[in-house]
Amino acid sequence: MDHEMNFHTAAPKIPPRILCIGMPVRDLTFRVRGVPSRGSKENATHFEEICGGNALNAAIAIVRLGGRAAICGPIGDARETSSRYMFEQMHHEGIDVRHIVHMPGLVTPISTIMIDPTGERTIVTFRDPGLWKVRLPGAEILLHDCAAILTESRCAEFCTDICAEARRRGIPVIVDVDRAMSLSEGLLTASSHLVFSSEPLQETADVTDDGQALKKIARLTDSFLAGTRGPRGTIWLNEQSELEETPAFPVHTVDTLGAGDVFHGAFALAITERQELRDALRFASAAAALKCTGFGGAFAAPQRTEVEELLGQHQSARPAESSK
């Protein structure tokens, strides 16, 4: 596979600008003692409204880790209260919002999220069907000063063309795959890095083993392939098409909401910094682990110094990478 680029670990003096393509979401979060069963009621112990969505969460992580992030994708009518609130939050985080597309008369995506005492989240999301008809700005606008694209697999309908153009220009395209993909989907080849969650990885390949699923998909794309498995770490294929595993960092988990998105944002930033793949995966794993120690979705994403401190603590005990 032609995905190893001999990356170095030093961050550039000018932070890379990463374009995050996806759907911002208004998140209504509730901490509960237990997820209610059908037809029952449950009192929440805490409520918080935040903005989220895969791409937006990743953008928050990127900025906090020292990069620059722009977000592009559809959002509801500009007159919506939730839309204005989300823009305020994104401005506060230092995210470039110039490429967000307001869709007149439509509703901004909204999620109800229940977080149980183990930190596991249960999510119900509504996305207005009309949002998928968005037309993004052209390549000359979106790819200007763009070091990488990070996108969500669910957005393939409106982002595959710009991703393909980015690849033609030698710009990395990292795809967060959190739903099953068709084996003929354009993002398989319009990407440089595909990072799956375990369940959609197996569903995409129609194989119940993560490693075998990666090998099956590798026959269809030259992209770097990995599968994230929460506390079980990340499994991935190296340049010799051998399976390797990157362990997760053990932490006290209180909230997993946004952890995968923080992982993808950190990984995308590491790729633009030309970190070696092993180091990029450890960097992303550390960022995601630290996020899990705080409530608030991606708003609990760590600063770069916190990630570097965690990596330093585990450096001496770093296990040898294993091939299978």
C-alpha positions, 0 to 999 in steps of 0.5 A, spaced: 500 500 500 502 506 498 500 510 504 507 511 508 510 518 507 516 517 512 513 523 516 517 526 522 515 528 529 516 535 529 510 540 528 511 546 523 512 553 525 505 555 521 500 550 524 496 546 518 489 548 516 485 542 516 478 542 512 473 538 516 467 537 512 460 534 515 454 536 519 454 540 525 449 538 530 446 541 536 447 536 542 442 536 548 446 532 553 443 528 559 447 524 565 443 519 567 443 513 572 441 508 567 438 509 560 430 508 561 427 502 558 421 502 553 415 506 556 419 508 562 421 515 565 428 517 568 430 523 571 437 526 569 442 528 574 445 533 569 443 537 563 448 541 558 447 544 551 453 543 547 454 543 539 457 537 536 457 532 530 463 528 528 466 534 523 465 539 528 468 535 534 474 534 530 475 541 529 475 543 536 480 537 537 485 540 532 485 547 534 486 545 541 492 541 539 495 546 535 492 546 528 487 550 524 481 548 523 475 550 518 468 547 518 464 546 511 457 543 511 450 544 511 446 547 517 439 549 518 436 556 517 440 562 519 434 565 523 434 559 528 436 560 535 440 553 535 444 556 529 446 562 532 448 559 539 453 554 535 456 559 531 458 563 537 461 556 540 465 555 534 467 562 534 469 562 541 473 555 539 477 559 534 474 555 528 473 558 521 466 558 519 466 561 513 464 555 509 458 553 513 452 553 508 445 555 511 439 551 508 433 556 508 427 553 512 431 547 514 432 544 521 439 544 524 441 537 526 439 535 533 441 530 538 439 527 545 444 524 548 444 520 555 450 518 558 450 513 564 455 512 570 460 508 565 461 514 561 457 510 555 453 514 551 446 513 547 444 517 542 438 519 538 439 524 532 435 528 527 438 530 521 433 534 516 433 530 509 434 536 505 440 538 508 443 532 504 442 536 498 447 542 500 452 544 494 459 546 497 463 552 495 468 550 489 475 547 490 478 553 489 475 556 495 475 550 499 482 547 498 486 554 498 491 553 504 488 546 505 493 541 508 488 536 509 481 534 509 477 530 514 470 528 513 465 523 515 463 517 511 455 519 511 457 525 508 459 522 501 453 524 497 456 531 497 463 531 499 466 525 494 468 530 489 472 535 493 475 529 496 477 526 489 480 533 487 484 534 493 487 527 492 489 529 485 492 535 488 496 531 493 492 533 499 491 528 504 483 526 505 482 522 512 475 519 512 471 518 519 467 511 517 462 510 523 457 507 518 457 501 513 460 503 506 458 500 500 464 497 497 463 501 491 463 507 494 467 513 491 470 515 498 474 508 498 479 511 493 478 519 494 481 518 500 488 517 503 486 514 510 480 511 512 479 510 519 473 505 521 469 504 528 469 497 529 462 495 527 462 499 521 468 496 519 465 489 519 459 491 516 462 494 510 467 488 509 461 483 511 467 479 516 466 479 523 474 479 525 477 486 524 483 484 522 480 480 516 475 486 514 481 491 513 485 486 509 479 485 505 478 492 504 485 493 502 484 489 496 479 495 493 483 501 495 490 504 496 488 508 502 491 507 509 486 503 513 485 502 521 479 500 525 478 503 532 476 499 538 475 504 544 479 501 550 481 495 546 486 500 542 486 501 534 488 495 529 491 497 522 495 495 516 502 497 515 505 498 508 507 491 508 500 489 509 501 486 516 496 487 521 499 492 527 495 494 534 496 500 537 494 500 545 489 504 548 491 509 554 488 506 560 484 512 564 478 513 568 472 514 563 466 518 565 464 521 558 465 517 551 461 522 547 466 525 542 472 521 543 472 518 536 471 524 533 477 527 537 481 521 535 480 523 528 481 530 529 488 528 532 490 523 527 489 528 521 493 533 525 498 528 526 498 526 519 499 534 516 505 534 521 508 528 518 508 524 524 510 517 522 503 513 522 505 509 529 506 516 532 500 519 529 496 513 532 499 514 539 498 521 539 490 520 537 489 515 542 492 519 547 488 525 545 481 521 545 483 517 552 484 524 555 477 527 552 474 521 556 476 523 563 471 529 562 464 531 561 462 535 555 463 531 549 469 535 545 469 541 549 473 536 554 478 535 548 485 536 551 490 541 550 497 539 546 501 539 553 496 534 556 497 529 550 504 530 550 505 529 558 501 523 557 505 520 551 511 522 555 509 518 561 508 512 557 514 512 553 518 508 557 513 503 558 511 503 550 510 496 548 514 493 541 509 494 535 506 487 533 505 484 527 500 478 525 
